[in-house]
């Protein structure tokens, strides 16, 4: 084996050692999967009356025990939105913020979070809700 071949073999061995031995230790030292970075995720899609994604819809998320929303988002071009929420057993209300005639309810979904998990939801808008938007 030539000197350059031995040199490459040495670097490849060093890379493998660092990848398989040092990286997991660094992750464990900095909290890994159970630490300050734990969160749950509420991931949703807003659908229009034609069953197509609805972009640009204002969405609010609040704890079920609260009256005012804690997070306010806007659905992207695919009608999607995502919000990190704290880990722990909690109920949330996700609501489309539309200007509607008095007495007409806003579309909303209840979400229950137990741990660091992802909950996928859908908000469906009716033609009456979209026309008054």
N, C-alpha and C positions, 0 to 999 in steps of 0.2 A: 504494500500500500504506500502511496506517495505521501509526502508531508502534507500537501493540501487536502488529500482524502482523509488523513488522520485528524487534521484540524477540523474539517466539517463534521466528522463523526463525534469529536469531542463536543462541539457546539450543539449538535443534535441531542446528545446525551444530557447536556446541561439544560437544554430547553425542556426535554421530557421530565427531568427531575423537578424543575421549577413548576411545571404545569400540574403534575400529579401530586406533588408533596407540599410545595410552599403555598400555592393558591388556596387549597382548602383550609390550611392553618390560618391564613390571613382572613378568610371569610369568617372562621369561627371566632377569631379574636375581635372582630368588629361587629359582632352581633349576629351575623349570618341571617337566617330567616326569622329568628325570634329576637327582636330588638326594637329599637325606636322606629324602625322603618316599616313596621307592620301597619297595614291598613286594609280596609275592605273597599270594594269598588262597586259602585252602582253604574251600570252601563246600559244605555237605553237608545231606542230609536223612536222618532216621532213619525207616524204614518198619516198621510192625508186621506181624504174620503175616497180617492181613486186607488187606494192601496199602494201608493208610491211614497217614497221617503219625502218628508217635508222639511226642507232646509230653512234656517233663519227663524225658527220658533223659539221664543223665550221659555225657558224651563226653570222652575224653582224647586229646591229640595229643602225640606225642613224635618226636624224630628217631630214625630207624631205628638209629643207632649208640648211642643212650642207652637206659638201662633204665627210668628214671622219666619220667613225663609232664611236659612243660614247660607245657602249657596244659590247663585243664579248663573245660568248657563244659556248658551244659544246653540241650537242644533246645527251641525256642520252641513256641508253640501250633500252628504248622504243621509241627512236627517238624524245623525248619531250624536250622542253626548256621553260624557263619562265624568264621574266625580269620585274622588277618594273620600272616604268617611272613616272615622275612628273605629278601631276594633272593639267588639263587645256587643252584647245583646241589646239591640235598639230597633225600634220601628221608625221608618221614614215615610214621608208623603212626597211623591214626585208629581208636580202639577205643571201643565202647560199654561203659561201666562198669556191668555188671550183676552181682548176686550169684548165682552159678551153682553147681550141685553140683560137687564135685571131679572134675576130669578133663574137664569140658565146656568147650570153648573159647569165648571171648568173640568176638562178631562184630567183625571188624576189616577195614580196607582200607588198602592201601599206596598212597601218593601220591608222585609224583616231581615236583619243582619245578625248573625250569631258570633262569627269569628272573622278571621282575615280571609274573606271569600269574595267571589264576584257574583253579583246578581244581575241577570239580564232581564230587562223589562221592555215593554212597548207602550207607547201612548198613541191612541187612535183618535183622530179628529173626524168630526162629522162635517157634512157639507154646510150645515147651518153655522157651525163654529168657524169655518174657514171664510165664509162669505161675510161675516161680521168682523173679521180680523182687521 
